[in-house]
Amino acid sequence: MRTLTLDAEPGQASAGASEAEIRRPRTAKARNGAAVSLLLACCALAFPSVASATFSIAACDRNGDCGVAVATNNLAVGASVAYAQAKAGAVVTQFETNPNYGPKGLALLASGNSPDAVVKALLDGDDHFDGTTIEERQIAVVDAKGHAATFTGKEAMDSPWAGARHGEGYSVQGNGLAGEAVVVSMEHVFLAAKGPLAERLMASLEAGQAAGGQTIGKYSAALLVRTSEGAWQDIDLRVDGAAEPIPDLRRLMDQHYALQAIIRAEHQAKKGAKDEARASIAQALRRSGQWDRIWRRAARLAMTMGDARSALDYLGVFVSINPVWGRIELQDDLYAPLRGHAPFDEWAARGSAPSKTP
């Protein structure tokens, strides 16, 4: 059995998303093999195999930005599951991943093919990648025009819970999940969230984990967004292996926006817009996650704007985070106006300050 769903109305569960459909009555053959299945399950506990449990969201916004947020209990999910191209669309290939789907799917979307046509083409050209079949695939395709299509094969459907929900501009899907609440929560939070696409995707992924996530645990997560502006505005962040991959991914996303904010502050300061620059510095520091580089740049920028008191505060944090780099930084002549201030002199005197690299 395979499930193919095309262009559902917003908020409508795709075929295969209802628990009644996924938990199909067992056939006589399945009942006869119950003892074997139990034995295999016990063996799986003793000798874990590759994890086949993933939840993700793919989406495009009205600006043409497209992206994916995904989490799984396997290594480096961002390396092979998520694909996106600005003004074209996004592709997800999970459960048993076929990485050929990503580039091929994006090329078909960029050529003007609809998501349902792309899904069909990918399945027709699967070629049993890595010895697997389309019954082991779960895929989602979203285009920049707001259309979406998904497919969940029989083997993926047989995981503890598998299904998808999609609407205008998004698709949420998963397998091996704690229940339908995972994808429902992801959908609701995504639709209610405000701000850039990356923020909405991240909030959706967090909602999925809060609703139970995967039945077998967690290990990696990724956030990919291709923007219309491109370059430094794009986001490609990955937590390849961690005890808490989604909180770690949130921290990385916050630091991405912290970097954008401090760069914006530097540009504002050069234009003489000091109040705007100070507001951008504050935003950068709030999202820095104790990233030493952001505090250093904030201190240097404050000095150039004549905010010695603020620079001293920022340096205090910077030195506490990275004492070695801090001692080097304090030797810069930029901070000459701070010499003679008790905190500054105390920081500079701690340990043997290494010579500043030319």
C-alpha positions in Angstrom: 0.0 0.0 0.0 1.2 3.5 -0.7 -0.2 6.9 0.1 -0.1 9.8 -2.3 -1.7 13.1 -1.4 -1.9 16.2 -3.5 -2.8 19.8 -2.7 -4.8 19.4 0.5 -6.7 22.3 1.9 -4.9 24.3 4.6 -5.1 22.3 7.9 -6.4 19.1 6.2 -4.6 15.9 7.1 -3.2 14.0 4.2 -4.3 10.4 3.6 -2.2 8.4 5.9 -2.2 11.1 8.6 -5.2 9.7 10.5 -4.3 7.2 13.1 -7.2 4.9 12.0 -5.8 4.7 8.5 -2.2 4.2 9.7 -3.0 1.5 12.2 -4.6 -0.8 9.7 -6.1 -4.1 10.8 -3.6 -6.9 10.6 -3.8 -9.4 7.8 -3.8 -13.1 8.4 -0.2 -13.2 7.3 0.8 -10.5 9.7 -1.0 -12.3 12.6 0.8 -15.5 11.8 4.1 -13.7 11.9 3.4 -12.1 15.3 5.9 -14.3 17.1 8.6 -13.6 14.6 7.9 -9.8 14.8 8.2 -10.0 18.6 11.5 -11.8 18.4 12.8 -9.2 15.9 11.7 -6.4 18.1 13.6 -7.8 21.0 16.7 -8.2 18.8 16.3 -4.6 17.7 16.4 -3.4 21.3 19.6 -5.3 21.9 21.2 -4.4 18.5 19.9 -1.0 17.4 19.8 -0.5 13.6 19.6 2.7 11.6 16.8 4.9 13.1 13.8 5.3 10.9 12.0 8.1 12.7 11.9 11.7 11.5 9.7 14.8 11.6 10.0 17.8 9.4 8.3 20.9 8.0 8.9 22.3 4.5 7.6 25.7 3.5 7.9 28.7 1.3 6.7 32.3 2.1 5.3 35.1 0.0 8.8 36.5 -0.5 9.9 33.4 -2.3 12.0 32.2 0.6 11.9 28.4 1.0 13.2 26.1 3.7 13.0 23.0 5.8 13.4 22.2 9.6 13.9 18.6 10.5 14.9 16.4 13.4 15.6 12.7 13.8 17.3 10.0 15.9 20.1 9.5 13.4 23.4 11.1 12.5 23.6 14.4 10.5 20.0 14.7 9.3 20.8 18.0 7.5 23.2 16.3 5.2 20.7 14.3 3.2 17.1 15.1 4.1 16.5 18.8 3.5 16.7 20.7 0.2 15.5 24.2 -0.8 15.8 26.8 -3.5 14.5 30.4 -3.3 11.6 31.1 -5.6 11.4 27.4 -6.5 10.5 25.3 -3.5 11.6 22.8 -0.9 12.0 19.0 -0.9 12.1 16.6 2.0 13.2 12.9 1.7 13.0 10.9 4.9 12.5 7.5 6.5 14.8 5.7 4.0 16.3 8.7 2.4 17.0 8.9 -1.3 19.4 11.9 -1.6 18.9 12.0 -5.4 15.4 13.4 -4.7 16.6 16.7 -3.5 18.6 18.1 -6.5 16.2 16.4 -9.0 13.1 17.7 -7.2 14.4 21.3 -7.0 15.3 21.2 -10.7 11.8 20.1 -11.6 10.3 22.8 -9.5 12.5 25.4 -11.0 11.4 24.3 -14.4 7.7 24.9 -13.5 6.5 21.5 -12.6 3.8 21.2 -9.9 4.6 19.4 -6.6 2.3 16.5 -7.5 4.2 16.1 -10.8 7.5 16.3 -9.0 6.4 13.6 -6.5 5.4 11.3 -9.4 8.6 11.9 -11.3 10.7 11.2 -8.2 8.9 7.9 -7.4 9.0 6.8 -11.0 12.8 7.4 -11.2 13.6 6.0 -7.7 15.7 3.1 -9.1 15.7 1.3 -5.8 18.4 3.6 -4.3 20.7 1.8 -1.8 18.7 -1.4 -2.2 15.5 0.1 -0.9 12.1 0.8 -2.6 9.6 3.6 -2.8 7.6 1.8 -0.1 10.4 3.0 2.3 10.1 6.6 1.3 8.4 9.6 2.9 8.7 12.7 0.8 7.2 16.2 0.7 7.4 18.8 -2.0 6.3 22.4 -1.6 6.6 25.1 -4.4 7.0 28.8 -4.1 3.4 29.3 -5.5 2.0 27.7 -2.3 1.2 24.2 -3.6 2.3 21.0 -1.7 2.3 17.3 -2.2 3.4 14.3 0.0 4.0 10.6 -0.3 4.3 8.0 2.4 5.2 4.4 1.4 3.9 1.3 3.1 7.0 0.6 5.1 7.1 4.1 6.4 3.4 3.9 7.2 4.1 0.8 9.4 6.2 2.8 11.8 4.6 3.7 15.2 2.9 6.7 13.7 3.3 8.2 10.2 1.5 10.8 8.2 1.4 14.3 6.9 -0.6 17.5 6.9 -0.2 20.3 4.4 -1.8 23.5 3.2 -1.0 26.6 1.3 2.8 27.0 1.3 3.7 24.3 3.8 3.9 20.6 4.5 4.4 18.8 7.8 5.3 15.1 7.9 6.8 12.5 10.1 7.2 8.8 10.8 8.0 6.8 14.0 6.2 9.5 16.0 4.6 9.6 19.4 1.3 10.3 17.7 -0.7 12.6 15.3 -0.4 15.4 17.9 3.2 15.9 16.7 2.3 17.0 13.2 -0.9 18.8 14.3 1.1 20.9 16.8 3.7 21.7 14.2 1.1 22.8 11.8 -0.7 25.0 14.3 2.4 26.7 15.6 3.7 27.4 12.1 0.5 29.0 11.0 0.3 31.1 14.1 3.9 32.2 14.2 5.1 35.6 13.0 8.4 36.8 11.6 10.9 35.4 9.1 10.4 31.9 7.6 13.3 30.5 9.7 11.7 31.6 12.9 8.4 30.0 12.0 10.1 26.8 10.9 12.1 26.6 14.1 9.0 27.3 16.3 7.2 24.5 14.4 10.0 22.0 15.0 10.1 22.8 18.7 6.3 22.3 18.9 6.8 18.8 17.4 9.3 17.9 20.0 7.1 19.3 22.8 4.2 17.1 21.5 6.3 14.0 21.9 8.5 13.9 18.8 9.9 10.5 17.9 9.3 7.3 19.8 12.9 6.2 19.7 14.6 9.4 20.9 16.6 12.3 19.3 20.1 12.9 17.9 20.3 15.5 15.1 18.4 18.5 13.7 18.8 21.0 10.9 17.4 24.3 9.6 17.8 25.2 6.0 16.4 28.4 4.4 17.2 29.8 1.0 16.3 33.4 0.7 15.5 35.7 -2.2 18.4 37.9 -1.1 20.8 35.0 -0.9 24.4 35.2 0.4 24.6 35.9 4.1 20.9 36.0 4.5 20.6 32.2 3.8 20.6 29.8 6.7 22.1 26.3 6.7 22.5 25.2 10.3 23.0 21.7 11.5 23.4 19.8 14.8 24.8 16.6 13.6 24.8 14.7 16.9 23.7 15.9 20.4 21.7 14.9 23.4 19.4 17.9 22.8 19.6 18.7 19.1 16.6 21.0 18.8 17.6 23.4 21.7 21.1 23.4 20.2 19.7 24.3 16.8 17.7 27.1 18.4 20.9 28.5 19.9 22.6 28.4 16.5 19.7 30.2 14.8 19.7 32.9 17.5 23.4 33.4 16.9 22.8 33.7 13.2 20.4 36.5 13.9 22.8 38.0 16.5 25.5 38.2 13.8 23.1 39.9 11.4 22.1 42.4 14.1 25.7 43.3 14.9 26.5 43.8 11.2 23.5 46.0 10.9 24.6 48.0 13.9 28.0 48.6 12.4 26.4 49.8 9.2 24.1 52.1 11.1 26.9 53.5 13.2 28.9 54.4 10.0 25.9 56.4 8.8 25.7 58.2 12.1 22.5 56.5 13.2 23.7 55.9 16.7 20.3 55.3 18.4 19.5 52.7 15.8 22.9 51.1 16.2 22.5 50.9 19.9 19.1 49.1 19.5 20.7 46.7 17.0 23.6 46.0 19.5 21.1 45.2 22.2 19.3 42.8 19.9 22.6 41.1 18.9 23.6 40.6 22.6 20.2 39.2 23.5 20.5 36.5 20.9 24.3 35.9 21.2 24.1 32.8 23.4 27.4 34.0 25.0 29.1 33.9 21.7 32.4 35.8 22.4 32.7 37.2 19.0 29.5 39.2 19.2 30.4 40.7 22.6 33.9 41.7 21.2 32.3 43.4 18.2 29.8 45.2 20.4 32.6 46.5 22.6 34.6 47.8 19.6 31.6 49.4 18.1 30.7 51.1 21.3 34.2 52.6 21.5 33.9 54.0 18.0 30.6 55.6 18.9 32.1 57.1 22.1 30.1 54.8 24.5 33.0 54.0 26.8 30.8 52.9 29.6 28.9 50.4 27.4 32.2 49.2 25.9 33.5 48.5 29.4 30.4 46.4 30.2 30.7 44.5 26.9 34.4 43.8 27.5 33.6 42.4 30.9 31.4 39.8 29.4 33.8 39.1 26.6 36.8 38.6 28.9 34.8 36.3 31.2 33.8 34.1 28.2 37.2 34.0 26.6 40.0 35.2 28.9 42.8 34.4 26.5 41.4 36.3 23.6 40.2 39.0 26.0 43.8 39.7 27.2 44.9 40.1 23.6 42.0 42.3 22.8 42.6 44.7 25.7 46.0 45.6 24.3 44.4 47.2 21.3 45.0 51.0 21.3 41.3 51.4 20.6 40.7 50.9 24.3 43.3 53.6 25.4 40.5 55.8 26.9 39.6 52.9 29.2 43.1 52.5 30.7 43.1 53.7 34.3 39.6 52.4 34.9 39.8 49.8 37.7 37.9 46.9 36.0 39.8 47.4 32.7 43.2 47.5 34.5 42.3 44.4 36.6 41.3 42.4 33.5 44.5 43.4 31.7 46.7 42.5 34.7 45.3 39.0 35.1 47.9 36.3 34.2 50.6 36.9 31.6 49.0 38.7 28.8 50.4 37.3 25.5 51.9 39.7 22.9 49.3 41.0 20.4 49.6 39.3 17.1 50.5 41.8 14.3 
